[in-house]
Amino acid sequence: MKRIEAVNDFVIKFANVNGSGSASANELFAKAVIRMGVPVAPRNIFPSNIQGLPTWYEARVCESGWSGRRGGVDMMVAMNPQTWDADVAEIEPGGYLLYDSTRALPPAAFREDVQVIGVPLTEIANEAYADPRQRQLFKNIIYVGVLSVLLDMDVGVFEKLFAEQYRGKERLLGANVQALNLGRDWATASGLTVGLRVRRADKVGERIFVDGNSAAALGCVYGGATVAAWYPITPSSSVAESFQKYCEKYRVDPSTGQHRFAIVQAEDEIASIGMVVGAGWNGARAFTATSGPGVSLMTEFIGLAYFAEIPVTIIDVQRGGPSTGMPTRTQQADLLSSAYASHGDTKHVLLLPEDPHECFEHAAAALDLADRLQTPVFVMTDLDIGMNQRLCEPFAWDEARAYDRGKVMTAEELEAGRDFGRYKDVDGDGIPWRTLPGTHPSKGAYFTRGTTRDAYARYSERGPDYIYNMERLLRKFRTAAALVPQPVLHPAAKPTRLGVIYFGSTSPAMHEALEVLAHEGVMLDAMRLRAFPFPDSVPEFIAAHEKVFVVEQNRDGQMQTLLVNELGIDPAKLVRVLHFDGTPITARFIAGAIRKATVWKKEFA
């Protein structure tokens, strides 16, 4: 058997039981790799119950910096008998299987093309610890210690991480170091070797290790949000929790202790969006965080905010659907439900961040856009970005940046006799002027309603008044196309008739797939969408190519549907590449799908 040999370029996967305390040990391993200067991209795959079901932690170690899922596993740490067969099957030929050998397994449980590393983890833990919970928890640290020797990792990195985590808790510090050394001692004495190695490098640089939900929450703080209303729902709950944490650090008056923020956990999603609409109407920058089922419940209030033209920011951390679907799996399947949320003719602005860095930027930008456009704005992240830590560029903020409050008429302007028509288009961009409550004692007041009205907010069922408002809202939507984050173009090294469109969390895998295909002679111009509505550069890109692949993580090709519906694109020109099993898309999947496509055979056979 030829073993896999790799330095700073492999995939290791931990198969555990939810609630066993493995998460912190697996994260410790990932952070240690980063501290050695080697990029790592971990993904936590967990069930939607509290404990007892299978959970996995997949870490891609890649000095080249690829952060998408590669596909395949080079080393499996198999700690869950329930998933043994599937876990063993995932290992690449020549790969490695590390398991708890305290109880013997029959030869049929193993593969001949995989190197087996049996470690009596339970036996080691039972001898060292009397408490059953300690035995379970420290067994995880023991296998990290074994890995640190097998992969030739610097033990000092682990010890420093422990010292940082348990500062002031010396008893816990000592116990964790002991467990780590138990694993190291066993591995050293065993004499076992593997072909995988983590070697010190300097490839992390100044990048930070953060999850998208925390980044979006911090973006809301910097973007000026003072109100958050939410109802707990996986995978978005930590957005509001992180927002509270940051507000308690940055939004408390140091002299009085007064809170300069309001966070409400509402009784349901409907109440939470209602509170945000009310706060936006009053002039506060407000947001809610939810997922697909929450958006479904919120649609009536979203429609009200659209038609009454009230600023609202909604952070949608997408998960598997429909209905309850797969609460702890990732998809990009809320595009249509969010873009057209509510009955009647509605169109909403969607921002499409690719990583935590853009979650920070887009969350702040959404608050500006909501004010500028006087409309709901969605930040469309997903579980893969939101709940998994990624290496990304540090957040940056221009201290001179002013919040864009849009067209807000002041008391001075009203007093001077300036004409105020709440729903009147005065300069052709579709965006009317608004006033905030209490602006003037007698001028600038209007009746906010979800029913039809004329340009001066007076109730009206006249057809011309209705048409005026609906066409003005379309003009505003077209204005938004120039204000939202613009697409990013990655031209191929050589002229090509093929293009590919992608967005959001498909980005890391897409970048790698493009390089793989280019090495094979398959050239594609690539465009990463960052927002909806689409600017003119999107139809121009499609028109410049004979065929364009659209890569997305849903069953029905929702982004392709938006492109066809909004731009009038011939559907035959767009080739769907769809991945929707709930796991993050891989570079192997994208490259394989493009190779197999009819257009590929036609162009390169």
N, C-alpha and C positions, 0 to 999 in steps of 0.2 A: 504493500500500500504506500503510495506517495503522499506524504503529509503536506498540508498547506503550510507554506513558509511565507511569512509576511512581517514586515516591520512598520508599525504605525499605520496599518491599512487593513482593518479586519472588522467583522461584525461579531459581537458577543451578545448573547441573549440569556436572560435569567427567567426561568419558569418557576413561579412561586405560587403560594396560596394567599389570597387576599386576607389581610388581617394578621399575617404572621410576622410583621415587623420588617419585612425584606426591603421595603421601599427606601428607607434611610441608608441601608447597607449598599444597595445598588447605586444610589445617588452618590454615596461616598466614593465608590469606584470611579464613576464618571468624573467627579470633581478632581480626583487624584490624577487622572489622565490629563485633564486640562492644566493642572498645576505643573505638570511635566512639559507644558508647552505644546501639547498635541491637541488639535481640535477634536471634539467628540460631539455627536448629535444623539442624545438619548430620547427614547419614546416610551412612555408608560402606557401599557394596555391593560386596563383594569375593568372588572365587572361592575354592574350597577347595583350591587348589594353591599352590605357592610363588610362581611367576611365569609370565608369558606369556599368561594369560587376561585377559579384560576385567574392569575394575573401574570403579566409578562413585562419585562423591562429590557428593551432592545437598545444597545449602545453601538453606534457606528464610530469607530476610531479611524480617523482619516486625516493624515498629515496634509494632503492636498486640499482639504477644506470642504469636500462635498458633505452637505448636511442633510440631503434627502435620504429616504430609505433606499438602500441599494437592492434589497431582495437577497434571500439566502442568508445562512448563519454559518460562521466559521467555528465558533465555539458556543456550545449550549451548556448552561449550568442548570441541570434538570432537577428541580427540588419538589416537583408535584407528580405523584404517581398517577393522578387522574388524567393528566395530559401527556403522559410519557411517550406513547406511540407517535402522536403528532409532533411532539417536540423533537424526538430523535429523527423523524423523517425530514425535518427542516434543515438538518445539518448538511453542508456541502460535502461531497466526497473528499476524503482526506482531512476532514475537519476533526473537531475534538468534542468529546462528551464528558463533562464533569458531573458526578452524581454522588449521593450519599450511599456508601457501600456498607453501612452498618448491617443491613439485611441483604443477604445474597439474592441476586436476581438470576433467572435462568439464561443460558446463552442466547436463546431466541429473542431476548429483549434488546439485544445489541445488533449493530451493523458491522459487517466485516471491513467496510471501507471507512470506518471512523475510529480514531484512537480514543480508547476509553480510559478515563482517569477516575478511579474509585477512591473516594475519601470517606473514612468512617466519621462523618460529621456529628451524627447523633451520639456516637460512643465518646468522642472527644468532649462534647458539650456536657454529657451526663457525668463524666469523671470530674470535670472542673466546676460544675455548678449544681447546687442542690435544689434551687427554686425552679419549678417547671417553666415559668414564664421567662426566666433568665436563660434557661437552656434553649428555648425556642429563639429568642431574640439574638443571643450571641452566636448561635449556630450560623446565622447569616454573616456576621462579622468574621467568623472563622473561615468561611469559604472565600471571603475577600482577601484574607491573609494568605490563603493558598494561591489565589490568583496573582497576588503581588509578587510571589516568588516565581511562579511559572512564567509570568510575563516580564520578569526582570524589572519590576518597578521599584522606585526609590521608597523605602519604608519611611524615611523622614517626611515625605509628603503626607502620608496618612497620619503620622503622629502630629504634624502641624495642624491638619484639618480637625483632628480630635481636640487638640488644645483650644482651637478657636471656637468649636461648637460647645465644649463643656467648660468654658472659662468660669471659674467660681464653683464648679461642680466636680471637685477632684475625685469623689467616689466613682462617679460615672466615667470620668476620664480614665481612671486606672483600670476599670473593668473592661472598657472597650479596647484599650491598648493590650490588655492581657489576652482578650479573645483574638485580636489580630495576630499576636505572636504565637498563639496556639496553632493557628493555621499555618503561619510561616515556618514554625518549627517542624510541623508534620511534613510540609512540602519539601523542606530542605533535606530532611532525613530520608524521604522516599526516593530521592534521586531522579524523579520523573522530569522529563523535559517536553516542551511543545515547540512548535515552529513559529509561534506568534510572539511578538515582542513589542513592548512600549519603550521607545528610546527617546531620551530628552531631545526636544526641538525648540524652536522659537517661532512657532506658527500661529500662536493665539493672539499675540500683540496686545492691543488695548481693548479688544472686544470684551463685552460683558456677557454674563450667563444669566438669562432671565426668561421668564415665561410671558406669553403675550397678554394674558389677563392682567398681570401686575403692570405691564407696560402701558396698556390701554388706560388703566386706572390713574397712573401717574400722568398720562397725557391729558386726562380730564382735569386733573388738578392744575396743571400748567396752562391748560386751555381756558381756565376760568370757571369751570363748573362749581357751583355752590350747593346744588340740590341733586340728590340721587334718590330715586324710589325704585324698589325692586322686590321681586319675589324669588325665593331660592329655586334654582333649576340648574341641573348639570347641563353643560359644563361652564356656565357663566357666573356662578355664585361668587367665585373669588375675585371677580371684577369689583363688585360692591364692597366686599370685605377688604380688598386692598385699598380701595378709595378711602374707606374709613380710616385705615391705618395711616395713609399719607396725609389725610386731612388733620388727624390728631397731631401729626408732626409739623405740618406747614400752615394749618388754618386755625390755629388757636392763638388768640391775642396773648402775648407773653406777659403783659402787665396785669390784665384783668382775668385771664383764663377763659374768656368768653369764646365760644365756638363760632366760627364764621362759616359754618356749613350746616346743612340739614340732610340727614340720611334716614329714610323711612323704609323699614321692611313691611310692605303692605300685606293685606290679607290674601291677595291674588294678583295675577298679572294685569287684570283689567284695572284694578285700583291703582297699581303702580304707574301705568302709563297715564291714567287720569291725573294723578298728582303731578307728573312731569309736564303734561300739557298745561295744567293750571300754573305751575311755576314759570314755564316759558311765556305764557300770556302776561304774567306779572313782570317780566323783564329779567328773571333769573336765568342763568345758564344751567340747564338741567338735563339729566340723562337717565336712562334705565338700561340695565343689562339683562339679556334673556337668551333664549334659544328658540328653535323653530316652533315648538308647541306654544310658547309664550307669544310669539308674533301672531299666531293664529287667533289667540284670544284677544289680542290688542287691536285688531284691525279696525274696529269701529271708531275707537279714539284716534287711531292713526289717520283715518279718513277725515275726522273732524279737524285735526291739526293741519292736514293738507288743504282743506277747503276754507277753513277760517284763517289759514296762513299764520300758524303759530310755530315758533322754533322748537324743535324736539330732536334730541340725539338718542339713537337706539343702537346699542352694541349687541349684535347678534352673534353669539358664539355657536356656530352651527354644529349639529350632531346628526346621527342617523335618524331618518324618518321613514315613512309618515307615522302619524299618531305618536305613541310613546317611542316606537322605533327602537333604536339602539342608543340609549342615553349616554353611554361612555365610549362611543365610536365616532369617528369623524366623517363628515361629508361636506359637500358644497351644494346642498340641495334646497336652500331657502331663497335662491335668487329670484325666482318668479313670484313666490309668495310675498317677498319683501318689496320687490320693484313695483308690484301692482297691488300692494296691500290695501284692503277696503273695497267695497262695492263701488260701482260706477266707474268713470274714467279717471283713474289716478295713476300717477307716475312718481316714483320716489328716487332720490339720489342715493346711490350705493357707493361706498368706498371699499376697496379691496386690498388690504394690507398683505404683504408677503411674509412678514416676520415680526418679532416683537418690536424692532426699531420702528417699523412702519405702523405698528399698532399704537405706539406712542404718538407718532406724527399725525396719523389719520384721526385719532381720537380728538386731539387738539384742533385739527383742521375741521372736523365735523361740527364742532361747536361754533366756529367762525361761519361755516357755510350755512348752518341752520339759521343763524341770526341774519346773515346777508341775504339769504333766499327766503326767509320766513317760511320754513317748511320742515318736515321731518327729514333727517339724514341718518342713514344706516351705516354703521361700520361692520362689514361682513367678515369677521374672523371665523375661526372654527376650532374644534377641540385640539387638533394637531398643533396649531399655533398657540392657542390660548392656554392649554394646560401643560405643555411640554416646554422644558427649558431649552433655549437655543443660544448659541454664540451669535452675537450680532454687534453692529457698530454701536458705540456709546451714544446715548441720547444727547441731543444738543438743543439749546434754547437761546434765542436772541433776546437778551434782557430789554432791548429797545422795542421789541415787537409789541404792537398795540392790538387789542382785540378788535375785530371787525364786527361792529354792531349793526352795520347796514344802514338802511334808510329809517332813522328814528328822528321824528320831528321834535324840536325843542320848544319849550315854553316861549322863548324869545321869538322864534319864527312864527309861532301861532299868534303871538301878541302883535307882531308886525303885519298881520293880515294875510299870511301865506295860505293859499288854498289847500285844504286838506280833504282829500277823498281817499278813504281807507283802502279802497280796492281799485284805485285809479292808476293807470299806467301813464306816467308823465314823460318818460324818456325812451320808451320803446323796448326796454329790457324785460318787461313783464312784471317787474318787482314794484309794488306800491310803497308808499310811505306809511309808517305806523307811528302811533304814540304809545307811550307806556302809561299805565294807570297813575293818576295824580299829577300828570305833567303840567296841566293848567287848570285853574279853578272853573273855567267856563267854556274853554275851547278845546278842540281836539278829541272830544269824547265820541264814542261810536258804540253801536250794539254789535257784540260778537255773536255770530250765529253759524250754525251748520246748514242753514237753509239758504236759498238763493236770495240775492240782493243786487242792488245797483252799485255803481262805482263809489257811492257815498255811504255804503253800508246800510241803506234803507231797504227794508224787505220788499222784494219784487219777484213775481212769477212771470214777468214779461220775457218772452223768448229772446229778444235782442239783448236784454241785460244778462241773461244766463249765458248766451253765446259769447258775449263780450268777456265775461269772467273766465269761461272755460278756454277760450283762445288765448287770453292773457296768461293763464297758467301754463299753457304750452310754450308761449314765448319765454316765460321764466325758466322752464325746463331746458329750453335751448340755450339760454344764457348760462345755465349751470354747467353745460358741457365745456365751456371755456374756463370755468372757475375751479373745477375739480382737479385732483392730481392727474396729470397727463400720462398716457402710455409710455412704456420704456421699450425702445427698439434695439434688438440685437441682430445686426445684419450678418449674414453668412460670409465666410471668407471668400467665396466665389459667387458669381451671379447664379441665381436659381429661380425656377418657376414655382417652387414650393414654399409655403409659409406655415407658421404655426402660431396660434394664439393660446395664451394660458393666463392664469391669474392666481392670486392668493397662495395657499399652501402647496400648490403644485410646483411652485417656483424652484425650490432646491433640486428636486428630482428632474425637472425639465432642463435645467442648466447642464446637469451631468449627461442626460440623454442626448442633448445637442452635441456635446463633445464626442460621445461614443459614436453617434451617427456620422459626424464629420470625419472621424478617423476611418470610417467605412466608405467614405466618398459620398455620403448622403448629406447634401447641403440644404439647410432650411433657414430662411429669414424668420426671426422670432419677434413677436410683440407681446409684452406683458401688459395686460389691462390693469389699470389701477382704480377705475371708477366707471360708473354708469350715471348719467347718460354718456354715450360715446362721442368723443370729439371727431372732427372731420378726418383726422389722421387714421382712424380705424377703417372706414370704408375705402380710403385711399390705399391702405395696406392690402386689403382683400382684393381690390381691383387690380393691383400690381402683380398678382399671382394667379396661376391657373387653378391650383388647389390649395386650400388652407386647412390644416388640422386644427381642431378645437379640443384642447385637453381640459377635462374637468372631472370632478369627483361626484357624479350623480348618475342616475339611470337614464334620464330622459333628455340629456343634452340641453340643460336649461340655459347655459350661456349661448349656445348656438341658436336656441329659440329667440333669445333677446336680440341677437345680431340680425336674424331674419326679420323679426317683427319690426324692429326699430329702424333698420337700414335698408330694408327691401332687398336683401341679399338672396341670390338664387341658392336654395338649400343644397342643390347638387354640387355647389362649389365648396361647401364646407364638409370636411371629413371628421366625424366624431371619434374621439378617443376617450372612452368612458370607463371609470374605475369607481366602484361603489360598494365594495364589501365591508366598508367601515374602517379598514386599515389605511394608513397614508399611502398614497401612490408611490411607486418606485421607478427609478430610472430604467430598470430592466423592462418593466411593463410598458412604459412609454415608447422606448426604442423598439421593443418587439411589436407593438401595435402598428407603429409607422412602417416597419419593415413588411408586415403582412398586408398592409392596405393595398387595394387594387391600384391606386395611383403609384405606389412604390414599384409594383411589378411593371406597370406601363412605362414608367420613366427610366428604370434602371436595369430591367431584365436583359 
